[in-house]
Amino acid sequence: MRLLLVLSIVLITSLSIQPTSLADGGAVSVQDGFVTAPADWPWWRGPLRNGTAAEQQQPPLNFNETDGVRWKSKVPGRGHGSPTVVGSRVFLATCREDVGSQSLLCFERATGELMWETTVHSAGAMRKNEKSTAASSTPACDGKRVYINFPNDGKLMTTALDLEGQILWQREISNYVVHQGYGASPALYQNLVIVSADNKSGGALVALDGQSGDLVWRRERPEKPNYPSPIILHVNGRDQVVMVGCDLVVSYDPLSGETLWQTAGATTECVTSTLTDGQLVYTSGGYPRNHMSAIKADGSAEVVWENDSRLYVPSLVIKDGYLYGVLDAGIAVCWEAATGKVMWKARLGGTFSSSPVLVGDRVYVTNEGGDFFVFRADPTAYEELAKNKLGVQVFATPIIVSDHIFHRVTHLSDSGERQEWLYCLGE
């Protein structure tokens, strides 16, 4: 009987999906026959939803276009979404801007071979800001299905595909008026796919049944442009969906959509993804004012501290009571999480849109020009561990899983032709 139990656990942990709760910090747990596997990066910001990778790994410190490359593959079209890695597959969204089509790509994890490309929308791609793309969402995968958001033909659409690239269902979330672009990624919770569509026409936050696409709950949102993904955090003893922006920070119950608490502690337009230390929620935004804040998530919505740092696009990471981030203008900063006290600042240079990833005591982050920095997550002083060069244009956030860095970058040919590549870096 004991052997049978052990074999059952081994079988379960070889599958891939999300936990029923975040209270265990991302440990293996079962829901509807699925689990989150340690070797997966199943959605935006990773298994823990906070940009933190598993500590028991050693991604490379030094690399470039040729050194430290396990494989690299051409990416047709353009996009800013990050890759998602589940099992033997790597998923990536892209837009062929010459025809306005939006697709999901699937690469073989071990070799980088393109396994399939599914055109989700053959035309109708939407963007406005030159920095934005019509494929800036990161896919989310529950081990059976992969989900992707695209702004298309005046609407925000969410699509579910199976692992072989067949479209299973497609749902309209709301009308969508493009102000700058769209970059929010779907969030998975138990059997739900949670999607945000904040925009000037009045968006929505909705939860769909992952298997059928049926609507489970819907909350209308303010008529304001806003860009962050819904983030599920385990804070103050319960799971919460936190949305920042539209001049509010709001916490929703992920199963019902009920408002748990809200406060006016945000700006109108935000991009970054919130994170938590279990008691406080940390937010940031950049229009019409710069701000960072720490808010109690116990229902009081008390703003514990606030400053005017311009952390508009790159998200934060947290380790041992300290926040680490890179301001849009290229300055790395460490803050004490409880008080907001600045521990140190260091100028890296360049402009940053990509978010940092934390692995053990290392922070990996890249600027828009392709300079890839690795520094120590140490509150006492800034310590640069490496500076690498990969590509000439980078907006996507890298992911780090199983000792490998998966990274979307752009190269230019001698004639100036633009080409995106997906890299797998490491042994």
VEXNUMAR-900092 format. One record per residue (C-alpha): residue in one letter; x, y, z; residue number from 0. Coordinates in steps of 0.001 Angstrom, whole numbers, plus 500000, padded with zeros to 6 digits. Layout:
! residues N
["a" [X Y Z] NUM] ...
//
This chain:
! residues 427
["m" [500000 500000 500000] 0] ["r" [502837 502384 500895] 1] ["l" [504548 501667 497551] 2] ["l" [501291 502359 495729] 3] ["l" [500966 505690 497536] 4] ["v" [504533 506689 496653] 5] ["l" [503994 505777 492992] 6] ["s" [500791 507822 492954] 7] ["i" [502602 510879 494336] 8] ["v" [505371 510502 491743] 9] ["l" [502786 510288 488959] 10] ["i" [500925 513356 490212] 11] ["t" [504046 515457 490565] 12] ["s" [505079 514682 486999] 13] ["l" [502002 516511 485697] 14] ["s" [501563 520285 485411] 15] ["i" [498970 522699 486753] 16] ["q" [498323 525215 489453] 17] ["p" [497795 524901 493195] 18] ["t" [494371 525153 494840] 19] ["s" [495767 527750 497235] 20] ["l" [498829 529929 497421] 21] ["a" [499263 529426 501160] 22] ["d" [501943 526789 500674] 23] ["g" [504096 529213 498689] 24] ["g" [503814 527233 495476] 25] ["a" [504424 523686 496737] 26] ["v" [502838 520794 494876] 27] ["s" [499084 520560 495463] 28] ["v" [496296 518863 493544] 29] ["q" [493152 520266 491932] 30] ["d" [491105 518416 489310] 31] ["g" [494006 515982 488768] 32] ["f" [496682 518599 488115] 33] ["v" [499671 519977 490005] 34] ["t" [502264 522680 489584] 35] ["a" [505581 521042 488725] 36] ["p" [508845 522585 489991] 37] ["a" [510279 522462 486460] 38] ["d" [507506 524654 484996] 39] ["w" [506974 528404 484611] 40] ["p" [503240 528239 483861] 41] ["w" [502157 531899 483715] 42] ["w" [503209 535560 483987] 43] ["r" [505600 536194 486914] 44] ["g" [506163 532478 487450] 45] ["p" [504798 529768 489765] 46] ["l" [504711 532063 492807] 47] ["r" [503311 534957 490719] 48] ["n" [505984 537330 492016] 49] ["g" [508955 537001 489652] 50] ["t" [510780 534562 491954] 51] ["a" [512294 531397 490502] 52] ["a" [513133 528243 492430] 53] ["e" [516316 528707 494472] 54] ["q" [517742 525247 493784] 55] ["q" [519092 526102 490350] 56] ["q" [522108 527727 488754] 57] ["p" [521263 529746 485634] 58] ["p" [524279 531131 483778] 59] ["l" [525938 534351 484895] 60] ["n" [527727 535126 481618] 61] ["f" [526362 534778 478098] 62] ["n" [525958 536558 474779] 63] ["e" [524653 535834 471279] 64] ["t" [526938 532804 470915] 65] ["d" [528285 531867 474360] 66] ["g" [526104 530051 476848] 67] ["v" [523368 529437 474268] 68] ["r" [521647 526050 474438] 69] ["w" [519456 526968 471465] 70] ["k" [517863 529966 469785] 71] ["s" [514877 530048 467440] 72] ["k" [513462 532683 465130] 73] ["v" [510175 534176 466253] 74] ["p" [507865 535164 463391] 75] ["g" [506280 538564 463929] 76] ["r" [506588 540792 466955] 77] ["g" [505543 540773 470603] 78] ["h" [506488 541738 474146] 79] ["g" [504890 538792 475965] 80] ["s" [507158 536441 477905] 81] ["p" [507450 532722 477235] 82] ["t" [505594 530162 479324] 83] ["v" [507205 526772 479961] 84] ["v" [505152 523696 480863] 85] ["g" [506407 520135 480450] 86] ["s" [508139 519742 477089] 87] ["r" [506598 522875 475582] 88] ["v" [507395 526600 475449] 89] ["f" [504486 528904 474518] 90] ["l" [504835 532440 473132] 91] ["a" [502373 534961 471666] 92] ["t" [503178 536933 468525] 93] ["c" [501644 539356 466019] 94] ["r" [502439 539555 462313] 95] ["e" [501996 543297 461974] 96] ["d" [502093 543314 458173] 97] ["v" [498730 541507 458062] 98] ["g" [497471 542171 461613] 99] ["s" [497251 538516 462612] 100] ["q" [497786 537277 466179] 101] ["s" [499105 533798 466901] 102] ["l" [500274 531449 469616] 103] ["l" [503560 529628 469046] 104] ["c" [504725 526379 470627] 105] ["f" [508411 525418 470706] 106] ["e" [509984 522141 471794] 107] ["r" [511628 522836 475136] 108] ["a" [514744 520716 474622] 109] ["t" [515640 521847 471086] 110] ["g" [513766 525084 470314] 111] ["e" [512080 523499 467287] 112] ["l" [508801 525204 466356] 113] ["m" [506181 522517 466995] 114] ["w" [503156 524491 465861] 115] ["e" [501752 527964 465202] 116] ["t" [498032 528608 465582] 117] ["t" [496515 531767 464164] 118] ["v" [494095 532915 466840] 119] ["h" [492976 536005 464882] 120] ["s" [493742 536334 461163] 121] ["a" [493382 540151 461199] 122] ["g" [492273 543018 463447] 123] ["a" [495318 543388 465712] 124] ["m" [495281 546603 467784] 125] ["r" [498017 548813 469217] 126] ["k" [498810 552535 469345] 127] ["n" [502022 553408 471179] 128] ["e" [505130 552650 469096] 129] ["k" [506626 550826 472071] 130] ["s" [503627 548545 472410] 131] ["t" [502663 545480 470399] 132] ["a" [499450 543567 469762] 133] ["a" [501033 540488 471392] 134] ["s" [502184 541722 474793] 135] ["s" [500256 539189 476878] 136] ["t" [501986 536138 478369] 137] ["p" [500170 532795 477952] 138] ["a" [499018 530784 480977] 139] ["c" [498950 526991 480940] 140] ["d" [497165 524577 483294] 141] ["g" [498734 521425 481877] 142] ["k" [495788 520604 479603] 143] ["r" [495000 523960 478041] 144] ["v" [496863 527172 477278] 145] ["y" [495117 530557 477498] 146] ["i" [496002 533840 475784] 147] ["n" [494572 537396 475626] 148] ["f" [494606 539532 472476] 149] ["p" [493138 543014 471776] 150] ["n" [491403 542563 468441] 151] ["d" [488913 544492 466292] 152] ["g" [487686 546754 469093] 153] ["k" [487369 543978 471670] 154] ["l" [489471 542134 474228] 155] ["m" [489388 538410 473448] 156] ["t" [490510 535417 475503] 157] ["t" [491191 532103 473770] 158] ["a" [491831 528583 475069] 159] ["l" [493822 526059 473033] 160] ["d" [494830 522474 473706] 161] ["l" [498485 521485 473856] 162] ["e" [498475 520576 470159] 163] ["g" [497336 524058 469130] 164] ["q" [493637 523413 468492] 165] ["i" [491323 526257 469548] 166] ["l" [488876 524972 472177] 167] ["w" [486927 528141 472891] 168] ["q" [487109 531920 472463] 169] ["r" [485311 534589 474498] 170] ["e" [484827 538347 474239] 171] ["i" [485684 540001 477570] 172] ["s" [484600 543559 476755] 173] ["n" [484830 546311 474209] 174] ["y" [488363 547670 474126] 175] ["v" [489504 551176 473161] 176] ["v" [493257 551270 472611] 177] ["h" [494945 554114 474484] 178] ["q" [498532 552822 474439] 179] ["g" [498124 549082 473944] 180] ["y" [497237 545990 475960] 181] ["g" [499557 543817 478023] 182] ["a" [497573 542054 480758] 183] ["s" [498010 538292 481031] 184] ["p" [495422 535715 482119] 185] ["a" [495633 534458 485719] 186] ["l" [494671 530878 486605] 187] ["y" [493056 529928 489895] 188] ["q" [491602 526481 490551] 189] ["n" [489300 525916 487538] 190] ["l" [489095 529627 486632] 191] ["v" [490737 531892 484068] 192] ["i" [490697 535479 485375] 193] ["v" [491085 538266 482796] 194] ["s" [491211 542071 483045] 195] ["a" [490312 544550 480312] 196] ["d" [490643 548048 481827] 197] ["n" [490150 550730 479145] 198] ["k" [488521 554078 478381] 199] ["s" [485254 552484 477257] 200] ["g" [484726 550848 480646] 201] ["g" [486353 547463 480984] 202] ["a" [485758 544430 483129] 203] ["l" [487394 541857 485351] 204] ["v" [485945 538436 484597] 205] ["a" [486408 534815 485615] 206] ["l" [485759 532116 483027] 207] ["d" [485512 528381 483507] 208] ["g" [488804 527068 482140] 209] ["q" [487307 523992 480521] 210] ["s" [484181 525450 478911] 211] ["g" [484869 529194 478740] 212] ["d" [481532 529871 480474] 213] ["l" [481272 533056 482515] 214] ["v" [481536 532420 486271] 215] ["w" [481590 536024 487500] 216] ["r" [482056 539536 486130] 217] ["r" [482885 542904 487706] 218] ["e" [482654 546138 485774] 219] ["r" [485704 548416 486010] 220] ["p" [486127 552228 485722] 221] ["e" [486253 553902 482302] 222] ["k" [489979 554574 482432] 223] ["p" [493046 553239 480590] 224] ["n" [495106 550826 482681] 225] ["y" [497444 547925 481922] 226] ["p" [498325 545540 484801] 227] ["s" [497483 541851 484934] 228] ["p" [495216 540523 487673] 229] ["i" [497537 539044 490302] 230] ["i" [496480 536379 492786] 231] ["l" [498198 536812 496137] 232] ["h" [497949 534887 499393] 233] ["v" [497869 537717 501895] 234] ["n" [496397 538148 505372] 235] ["g" [495517 534449 505425] 236] ["r" [493479 534226 502224] 237] ["d" [493832 534240 498450] 238] ["q" [492971 537570 496831] 239] ["v" [492884 538940 493287] 240] ["v" [494503 542366 493450] 241] ["m" [494021 544986 490745] 242] ["v" [495913 548283 490854] 243] ["g" [495211 551372 488730] 244] ["c" [492166 553403 487664] 245] ["d" [492946 555470 490814] 246] ["l" [492211 552448 493018] 247] ["v" [493723 549373 494594] 248] ["v" [491011 546722 494822] 249] ["s" [491029 543209 496262] 250] ["y" [488511 540670 494952] 251] ["d" [487604 537165 496067] 252] ["p" [488949 534932 493267] 253] ["l" [486036 532466 493421] 254] ["s" [483137 534932 493566] 255] ["g" [484454 538308 492390] 256] ["e" [483220 539910 495619] 257] ["t" [485128 543050 496657] 258] ["l" [487139 542312 499802] 259] ["w" [488583 545817 500250] 260] ["q" [489627 548846 498222] 261] ["t" [491496 552121 498631] 262] ["a" [492412 555153 496554] 263] ["g" [496116 554288 496886] 264] ["a" [497107 554228 493214] 265] ["t" [497410 556379 490119] 266] ["t" [495236 556196 487013] 267] ["e" [497584 554201 484776] 268] ["c" [499666 551330 486124] 269] ["v" [501604 548572 484388] 270] ["t" [503496 546700 487093] 271] ["s" [502255 543577 488861] 272] ["t" [501660 543791 492597] 273] ["l" [503338 541481 495107] 274] ["t" [503129 540815 498828] 275] ["d" [505069 539783 501925] 276] ["g" [501937 538125 503312] 277] ["q" [500645 541192 505157] 278] ["l" [501253 544181 502875] 279] ["v" [500552 544615 499159] 280] ["y" [503149 546619 497207] 281] ["t" [501974 548687 494255] 282] ["s" [503480 551188 491827] 283] ["g" [502391 553372 488938] 284] ["g" [503479 556208 486701] 285] ["y" [500646 558361 485317] 286] ["p" [499581 561056 486010] 287] ["r" [501955 560835 488981] 288] ["n" [504750 558522 490034] 289] ["h" [504105 556432 493105] 290] ["m" [504994 553363 495116] 291] ["s" [502984 552269 498126] 292] ["a" [502574 549562 500747] 293] ["i" [498970 548808 501730] 294] ["k" [497580 546616 504499] 295] ["a" [495511 543780 503045] 296] ["d" [493607 543040 506268] 297] ["g" [490503 544881 505089] 298] ["s" [491540 548231 506547] 299] ["a" [493269 549240 503272] 300] ["e" [495612 551422 505324] 301] ["v" [498477 552909 503291] 302] ["v" [501557 552165 505423] 303] ["w" [504054 554092 503297] 304] ["e" [504250 555815 499932] 305] ["n" [506892 557537 497800] 306] ["d" [507177 559145 494356] 307] ["s" [509564 556680 492654] 308] ["r" [508871 556185 488945] 309] ["l" [508518 552427 488860] 310] ["y" [505939 552495 486073] 311] ["v" [506662 549463 483867] 312] ["p" [509119 547027 485552] 313] ["s" [507656 545050 488485] 314] ["l" [509318 544457 491845] 315] ["v" [510769 541352 493496] 316] ["i" [511004 540716 497235] 317] ["k" [513442 538752 499418] 318] ["d" [513856 538523 503195] 319] ["g" [511957 541730 503916] 320] ["y" [513499 543879 501169] 321] ["l" [512140 545011 497800] 322] ["y" [514374 545148 494723] 323] ["g" [513502 546929 491506] 324] ["v" [514788 548992 488615] 325] ["l" [513204 552363 487900] 326] ["d" [512189 552995 484296] 327] ["a" [515139 555392 484005] 328] ["g" [517693 552653 484748] 329] ["i" [518371 553005 488474] 330] ["a" [518413 549852 490609] 331] ["v" [516991 550396 494104] 332] ["c" [516589 548390 497295] 333] ["w" [513854 549390 499770] 334] ["e" [513068 548068 503225] 335] ["a" [509655 546487 502642] 336] ["a" [508146 547386 506031] 337] ["t" [509019 551092 505924] 338] ["g" [509889 552050 502344] 339] ["k" [513332 553211 503470] 340] ["v" [515834 553327 500603] 341] ["m" [518778 551057 501403] 342] ["w" [520805 551850 498272] 343] ["k" [520610 553088 494691] 344] ["a" [522827 552257 491708] 345] ["r" [522674 553589 488157] 346] ["l" [522640 550791 485579] 347] ["g" [521967 552902 482501] 348] ["g" [519404 552682 479744] 349] ["t" [515613 552536 479918] 350] ["f" [513859 549521 481431] 351] ["s" [510548 547920 480476] 352] ["s" [511434 544315 481317] 353] ["s" [510884 543169 484911] 354] ["p" [513547 541597 487151] 355] ["v" [513586 537907 488058] 356] ["l" [514917 536697 491415] 357] ["v" [516862 533418 491727] 358] ["g" [518281 532734 495186] 359] ["d" [520280 535872 495970] 360] ["r" [520624 536967 492350] 361] ["v" [518484 539484 490456] 362] ["y" [518448 539195 486647] 363] ["v" [517162 542163 484633] 364] ["t" [517630 543586 481129] 365] ["n" [517204 547076 479680] 366] ["e" [515574 548007 476376] 367] ["g" [518954 548096 474619] 368] ["g" [519786 544462 475430] 369] ["d" [522159 545042 478368] 370] ["f" [521485 542165 480773] 371] ["f" [522508 542808 484400] 372] ["v" [522889 540360 487258] 373] ["f" [523223 541827 490752] 374] ["r" [523111 540571 494319] 375] ["a" [519870 540731 496319] 376] ["d" [521674 542231 499318] 377] ["p" [520270 545201 501282] 378] ["t" [523692 546372 502472] 379] ["a" [525079 547482 499090] 380] ["y" [524741 547112 495329] 381] ["e" [526977 544340 493997] 382] ["e" [527075 543702 490248] 383] ["l" [527751 540059 489437] 384] ["a" [527670 540258 485636] 385] ["k" [526760 542468 482708] 386] ["n" [525953 540780 479399] 387] ["k" [524783 541898 475985] 388] ["l" [522022 540078 474116] 389] ["g" [520107 541743 471303] 390] ["v" [519519 545394 470480] 391] ["q" [515931 545735 471692] 392] ["v" [514283 544012 474653] 393] ["f" [510871 544632 476186] 394] ["a" [509878 541116 477269] 395] ["t" [510721 539785 480728] 396] ["p" [512971 536702 480794] 397] ["i" [511967 533593 482720] 398] ["i" [514308 531290 484650] 399] ["v" [513471 527631 485182] 400] ["s" [515490 524403 485496] 401] ["d" [518843 526242 485346] 402] ["h" [517881 527880 482020] 403] ["i" [516996 531424 480990] 404] ["f" [514333 531723 478292] 405] ["h" [514475 535175 476753] 406] ["r" [512798 537030 473862] 407] ["v" [515091 539574 472178] 408] ["t" [515410 541459 468904] 409] ["h" [518424 541498 466587] 410] ["l" [519028 543699 463555] 411] ["s" [520676 542395 460396] 412] ["d" [523413 544317 458588] 413] ["s" [520712 545745 456351] 414] ["g" [518661 546863 459378] 415] ["e" [516029 544135 459147] 416] ["r" [514387 543405 462491] 417] ["q" [514152 539805 463701] 418] ["e" [512959 538496 467065] 419] ["w" [514572 535424 468632] 420] ["l" [513699 533157 471524] 421] ["y" [516845 532110 473414] 422] ["c" [517394 529243 475809] 423] ["l" [520546 530028 477813] 424] ["g" [522386 527563 480017] 425] ["e" [524063 524173 480023] 426] 
//
